[in-house]
Amino acid sequence: MAARDDASKVKVMPTTLAFLALTLGSMPIMLMTAETANAQSADLVLCDRIAADPADPDKPADVRGVSEITPSDVATAIKFCKRVSATSRRALYQLGRAYAANGQVTDALSAYRKAADKGSSAAMVELGTVLASGSAGAKDETEARSLFARAAQAGNARGAANLAALSGDGGGSSDPAEARAMLVKAAETNSAEAQFQLGLMMANGLDGPKDDTGARGLFEKAAAQGHAAALDWMGSFAETGRGGPEDKKAAKNYYEKAAALGNDDAKAALERLKCPLVMKTKKGEVLTHLCF
């Protein structure tokens, strides 16, 4: 019995050793894979932090984003966003933003198009904007409209707003009412940008009836989410009593919040509030401002 036990042990050991060798041998590979994944994650975090678009639906909720990439961060953004652009469509879009900030227009458009092909609605909007304006070559409103429509259908508020604006210019065959309807749907998702853009359309009577009360309600919702332009418009509506009660104190508060976010119109409005009375000649020429 003892001999059979020893023999059986001898037979088992090579298999066990082989298993251990295989397991241990795979550990460096597993560790390398984990390290690579962590490195890629760290690269994406940095890419997001310095190059994310605040209006990009792909942006993580805990990432604030930047309206413009800081010049001193451009080279870093290109470096780290490029590293993860093959596996992340938002990083690819953000790489396009970094290229654009660096004046590399051709590279930016290429990145936008690749990101758009992967489903980035933000990239669709950026590419469409360039094509609609012709700022980087031949103007192509047909493709721009198609890109805006795709973005709007994906729930992108800017896509819906740009589609409505392009339709409002009278170009192409898009239905302005349909474009506005897309924007309404986007606003219903509590998108501050959509609420602001729809408010503008209502305030200006674009592609539908003018509705100051409705516009004010939308501006207020967007302002509550910290939308700088909406805060400025709410200040204007409150200052003049447009679409609701006049409230100078509330107007000043809205302007101050918008100015703190860098809105130049709000900064000018605050200066105007300091000097509300204007003395003019009989011809209507401004003599001086009376400040308080």
Disulfide bonds with the S-S distance in Angstrom:
Cys47-Cys81 2.02
Cys275-Cys291 1.83
